[in-house]
Amino acid sequence: MTASVKPRAACLIGWPAAHSRSPLIHHYWLRKLDIEGGYNIEAVPPEGFAGFVQRLAAHGFVGANVTLPHKERALALTLPDERARAVGAANTLWYEAGTLRSTNTDIEGFINNLDASANGWDAVEDALVLGAGGASRAVVFGLIERGIKRVHVANRTAERAHTLAQQFGETVHPIAWAAIGEALPQAGLLVNTTSLGMHGQPALELEIGALPSQAIVADLVYVPLETPLLAAARAQGLRTADGLGMLLHQAVRGFELWFGQRPEVTPELRALVEADLRHP
Ligand code: ATR
């Protein structure tokens, strides 16, 4: 009798099961690399999350992505790496020698997208980061790891920017939300990690004419694909890195951990996801 080998499968655990681009991305790579595998969406309510994660392998999965509202809980239920601990949230789970591990791939998603979109960006000395939530922690971790000298963080709620500075040390300089305009002329890199500018959210009211002529502007928001911030940056000839690029790059490591091959972020994949964003 021949033993039947079940194809490897990963899943996205969220609640409610919102429309996600992750299946599109991972199915594209599975097809491209000719790997027999799967990627499902699993709607798991908060009260069922611990049980589901503890029995992830029994459910037939080699790993998972975790999204709202479970990202923080995932830390306590797994063995997190340094990145997940620094961000305070895990978005990718996998088994390592039988232990369920977790990491946060937003850090490399942000940095690798910058490398792909604005080669040489890390020559900047001063970065200005808007926001001080989980996404900001991922960005700040990546910037410090890459050796950026000063990371200025502006947040509407000042206290959160100070907490972030305490966590990450002297590279981080909290500034008042009202002082963003004064910080622009020194900012070689401007990053929006807030939800401002996202479809359905308030606009990011910011005049960026004072940025240096070689500045790079990154926005984590990807709906709309071109935020008013990115449009303004491009209109003044600045290089940009968009939220969709980060989304694609953050998916690479999960796929590699689950299926054993490192996939590429290609223009074809980008076009596929762009089309889905336009006509969901
Ligand atoms: P995430 O994990 O995506 O970073 P979060 O932790 O909820 O989500 O953080 C959202 C960020 O967007 C915060 O920096 C938040 O500012 P506050 O800490 O003051 O809440 C910012 N943000 C959301 N709405 C905002 C608004 N209307 N004006 C300014 N900042 C806003």
Residues whose N, C-alpha, C, O or C-beta is under 5 A from the ligand:
A	BS01	ATR	G131 A132 G133 G134 A135 S136 N155 R156 T157 R160 T193 T194 S195 P202
